[in-house]
Amino acid sequence: MQEKNFFKRIVIFLSAFVLWGVMTTCWAYVWYEFYGDDILRPFGYKGNWLVIAVYGLILVGFANVYGVFRVGYYKRGDVIFSGFLVTVLTNGITYLQTCLVGRRIMNPVPFLFMTIVDFLVVWVWGDAAGKLYIRLYPPRQMLVIYGEKDSARSLIHKMTSRSERYDICEVVSIEEGLPTIFERIDGYSAVIICDVKSIHRNTILKYCYSRSIRVYLTPKISDTIVGGADKIHLFDTPLLLCRNGGLSFEQRLVKRAIDLMVASVALIVASPFMLLICAAIKLHDGGDIIYRQKRLTQNGKVFEIYKFRSMIMDAEGECGARLAEQDDCRITPVGKFIRKIRFDELPQIFNILKGDMSLVGPRPERPEIAVEYEKIMPEFSFRLKVKAGLTGYAQVMGKYNTTPYDKLKLDLMYIEEFSILQDIKLILMTIKILFNRDSTEGIKR
């Protein structure tokens, strides 16, 4: 098994190296052919190598953020789309660098042709690498062990949508007893443990560990909290320390500085789009442009969130607070468009500058809806350990219609595993979900 996994990593690394090598070579050709001798003070050969190396580093950085090299992990189409996005960002930044080096606006045509060639390379590579991965590594045959039938049904539906990666062959309830379950486990290369009580789950996990059988399991709230624990080695008895206090003072200080810097730049860049949206909303029905709504942030503090109005006036006059549904008749034509590209959220830049919100954090929930969730999940208030965010782990990894319980676990993962680097990565990944139609999908009726 270990040899197989090692060989798999070699295959993925080599395929990634091929893509990186071809794209970097394309840039090297463009640089030497069109720009290297065109600037006022040409570099020496070492300087030219540095320009090419910087391109390669930027390419690797963006590719890692967007998962371009994770062939087999993401869907083939998602890998190709991520590759297109990485190409645009890498070539765009490199063009700006070239203009700075040349101290003038350089001819963009070679960059446009290079980008088109890169698109073709990414498309061919993504398709070929995906097919090669499936050919070498067919989907694992898996056994599902469940405690709650409804949760298992939902998870199975999601995993079977990735039939090229997961092959769920059998489903068994924990009520059938551990001896029976152990007999069935031995016939599979992987096991999924879904909503099984800890006492049984731990026994199954140890059994699979002893036989080197891969295990996928749905985490509980306590698992998520422990996931961010610090290891203590003061004694010969291992200890895990769960601080449970949110972010440290230093983390909050750096996070606030990043919020102010990025929000200020975003306001300047977004201003033309915001003016156009204001005009479109006003011309459509003459109603209010900005929609204000009570939301919750850190420690349960209530604030007014700003959004471009995407629904008819007084949309909740009769039915009260509720989430948007698929094909919701309350959404205006202008609102439908700006919601699809998430531009209805742009006024929240002012919430960030005011300090009500952060760029990254749990999405702020409405007080009345939070009360309803807490009746079912008392732990829902745990996500208020940090300031609410414009984007976040749950928004990037989930969808609008992701269940509240799953959103809670995603938010807790963000809080317990917080780092400034992760915040930067989530900000970059938010660019990708702006083009992901599924991420704005409303709840089903």
N, C-alpha and C positions, 0 to 999 in steps of 0.2 A: 504493500500500500504506500509506504513512504517513498519507494523508488518510483512508483507511478506518479505521485504528486510532484516529486522532484523533476521528472521528465516533463510533466505538464508545465511547470514553471519555466523550464528551459524553452519549451515551444512558444509560450506566451512572450517571454523575453525576446526571443529571436524575431518573432513577428512584429513586436513593438519596435525593435531596432531597425527592421527593414523600413517601416513607415518613417521613423525619425530620420534615418539615413537618406532616404529619397527626398524628403521635404527639405532637409538641410542642404543637400546637394543642389537642389533647385535654387535655393537662395544664394548659395555660393556662386553658381553660374550667373544669376541675375546681378549680383554685386560686382563681380569681376567684369562682366560684359557691359553694364550700363551705368554703374555708379562709382566704382573704385577709382577710375581715372578722371571722373567728372567733377570731383570736389576741389576746392581751392588748394588744399594741401593734402595730397594723396598720402595714405598710410604706407608704411613699409610692409613687408610680407607678414611680419608678426602682428601688425595692426589689423591687416586683412583677416588673419586667422581669428583674432579676437572678435571682430564683427560677426564672423560666422559662428563662433562659439557662443556668443551672447544670444544669437537667434536660436541655436540649439537648446540653450538653457531655458529661454522663455517658452519654447515649444514644449519641453518636458514638463515645465511647471504647470502650464495650462492643461496639458493632456492628463496629468495626474489629478488635477482638481475636477475635471469633467469626466474622468474615467474612460478616456479613449483607449487606453492600453488594456482595459479589463475585458478582453475578449472572452466570451462564454459566460461572464457574470451578468453583463447587461444584454438586452436584446440587440440583434444585429443592426436594426434601424436606429436604435438609440446611440449605438457606438458611432455610426456614420454621421448622424446629426451632430453629435458632440464633436466629431472631427471637423465638421464644417465650421462650427462655432469657434473652435480652437484656431483654425486656419485664419478666420477673419480677425480675431483678437491678436494673434501673433504677428500676422502681416501688417495689421494696422499700427501696432506699437513699433514695429521695425521700420515702417515708413516714416513715422514721426522722428525716430532716432536718426534716420538717414537725412532727413531735412535739417535736423539740428547739427549734424556733422557737416553738412554742405552749406549751412547758414543761409539757406533759401528754400523756397518750395521746389522740390525736385519733381521731375517728370513721373507721374503716378502710373503711366501706362504699363511699364514692365511689371509693376506690382500687381496690377489688375490681371495681366496675363498669367503671372505666377500663381495668383490666387485661384484662377480657373483651373490651371494644371493641378494644383494641390487638391482642389475639390475632386477632380477625376481620380487622382491617386488615392485619396481617402475612400472614395466610393468603391473602387476596385479592391483596395486592401481590406476594407471592412467586410465586404461580401466574401472575399476569398478566405480571410482569416476566420470568419464565423463558420463557414462551411468546413474548413479544415478542423476546427476545434470539435464540432459536432461529430465529424467522421472519426476522429481519434478518441473522443471521450463522449460516448453515448450517455443519455440521462441515467442517473442513479436510480436503481429500483429501491423504493422506499416503503416503509411501514409507518402508518399514522397511529399513534396511541393517544386517545382523547379522554377527557373527563367531562367536559361540557360539549354537547353535540352541536349546538348552534355555533359556537366559536370554531369548532373543528370544520364545520361545513364552509364557513367563510374563508378560513385559511386554505382549505383544499381547493376552493374555487380560484383563489389567487395563484396558488402554486401550479395548478394544472394549466393556467394560461401561459406558463413557461414550460411547455411539454418538451422542448429541446434540452431542458436542464433537469427537470424533475419528472420522475415516473412513479406516481403513487399507485402501488399495486394492491395494497390491502389496508383496511381501516379496522381498528379493534378498540373496544372500550376497556378502560381500566377495570371495570366491574367483572371482566372475565377472569381476573386473578393473575398474579405475577407469574406463577409456574407456566401457565398457558402462554402468556405474553413472551416469556423468555424463550420458549420453544419457537415462536414465530420470528422473533428478532434474529435468530441465528441464520435465517434464510435471506437476509437483506444486507446491503452495504451501507444503508443509512436509515435512521429512525427519526421521526418527528414526534415530539412530545408536546401536546397542546392542552393547556389548562388542566393539568393533573396536579393533585395535591402534593405538597412538598415531600411528605414522607415516602410516597410511592415514586415520585419523580427522581428523588435522590438515589433510590435503590436501582432504578432503571438506568440512570446516568452512570453509576459505578459499574454496572454490569456491562454496558456498552464500552466504557473506557477500558475495562480489562480485556476486551476482545477487539479493540481498535476499530470499533464501529462508529461512524460519524453520527452525531446527534444534532438535530435542530430543535430548539425549544422556544416556546413563547414566554418571554420574561414576565414575572410578576413585579408589582411596584417595589417590593423589598429587594428584588434582584437588581433593579435599576439603581436603587440607592446604594447598595453594596458595591455596584460596579465602579463608583467613583471614590471608593475608600482608599485611604493611604495605608501602606504596609508599615507596621511598627516592628522594629528589630532590637528593642532595648533589652529584651529577655530571650530566654531560649524557647519560650512559648510564642508562636506567631500571633500577632494581633492585627486586626483591621480597624482603622479609625474612620468613622463616618462623621464628618464635621457638622453637616446638616444646617449650615448657616448661610447658604448662598455664596455670593462672591466675597472675596477679601477686599479690604480697603484699596490696596494697590490695583487689583483687577478692576474695581469700579472706577478708579481714577483714570486708568489707561483707556478703558472702554468709553468713558465720557469724552475724553479728548478725541478719540477716533470718531465718535458720533458727531461732534461739532465740526470736525474737519470735513468728513465725507458729506454730511448733510448740507454744509455751506456750498460745496462744489456741486452737489446734486441739484440744489435750488437754482443755481446759475444755469446749469445744463437743461433742466426741465422747464424753465420759465416759458420758453416759446410754446411748448406743448400744452402747458397749463393754461395759457392765454387762449389757445385754440379750443380747448375743451370747455372753458368758461363760455366762450362765444357760442359753441354748438349747443350746450345745455340751455342757454338763455333763448336762443333762436328757436329751439324745438318746442318748448311749451311755456316759456316766460316765467318759469318757477325759480325757486332758490337754486343757487349754484352749489353752495356748500351744504353738506348734510352733517349735522352734529349729533353725536350719540354718546351716552354715558357708557364708559368702559372701566374695567378694573386693571390696575397695574400693581407694582410691588407693594407687598404688605396689605393688599386689599384696598388701596387708595383709589377713589373714583375720580376720573377725569373725563373731559369731553374730547372725543376723537374727531378729527376732521376728515371728510371724504367728499369727493365729487358726487353729487346726487346722481344715482344710476337708476332709481325707481321713480314712479309717479309720486306726486305730492301726497303726503299723508298716507303712505303705503301701508302703515300698520294701524290705521285708524279703527278698523273693525276687528281684525284678528289678533292684534297685539304683536309682541316680539316673536319672531320665528325666523329660522334660517331660509335662505333662498333655495328654491327647488329648481329642478330641471325644467326649462321652458316656462319659467315663472312669468305670469302675465303682468306682474307689477313692474318688470324691468323695461325701461324705455329703449328705443332703437339706439340712441346715443349711449345709454348705460350698458347695453349688451356689448357694444364694441369696446368701451373703456374697461369693462370688467374682464373681458377676454384677454386683454394685454396688461391687466392689473394697473392701468393708469388712474383708476378711480381712487387709488391709495396715495397718489402723489401729494395731496395736501398734508399728509401725515409727516412730511418733512418739517413742518412748523411745530408739530407735536414733539419731534425729536429735538429741535432747537430749544424749545421751552423746557425740556427735561421730563416731559410726561412719559416718553417712550425712549427706547434705544433702537439702533438700527437692527440689532439681532436680539431676539428673545422670544418667549412664548407669546402667541397672538393674544391681544387683550380681549377678554370675553365680556359680554354684557352682564351686569349684576343679576338680572332676573333669570337669565339662562344659566348662569353659574350656580345659582341657588338650586335650580332643578337638577343639574348635574350632580351637585353635592349630596342630594337626597339618595342618589344611586351609588355615587363614588365619593365618600367623605374625603378621600385623598386628593380630589380635584384642586383644592386650595393650595396644594404643595407647589404648584407651578408659579405661585405668587412670591416665591423666594427671591426672584429677580425682577427687574423692570421689564414690562411688556415690550415687544419688538415689532418693527415693520415687517421683518422677515425672520425666519428661524428654522430650527431643525424640523419641526412638524410641518411647516409650510413647504420646505424644500423636499423632504422625504415623503410627505403625505400628500393628500388632496384636500379640497374644500369639504368633500363629503366623507373624509376619514372619520371613523368613529371617535367619540370623545375619549374613550378609554385608551385607544391607540395613540391619540394626540397627547394625552397625559403622559404616557410612557416615553414618547419621543421628546417631549419637553423636559422631562426629568433626566433623560439621557444627556440632553444639552447642558442642564444645570450641573449635574454631577461630573461631567467630563469637560467642563468649560476650559477654554484656552483662547487667547487672542488670535492665534493662528487659525483655530476653528472658526472664529467669527469672520475672519477675512475670507476663508474658504466658502462659508455659507453666503456671504455677500456676492461672491463671484458666481456661485451656483444659482443664485436667484435670477441672474441674467438668463440662464437656460430655461427656467420654468416659465418665464414670460412667454415663451413660444410653445409651451406644452399645454395643449388644449385640455387634457385630462385633469390638470391641476386646478382648474377653475370649475370643474363639473359640480353642479348643484346636487343636493340630496334627492333621492328618488321619492316619488309620491307614494 
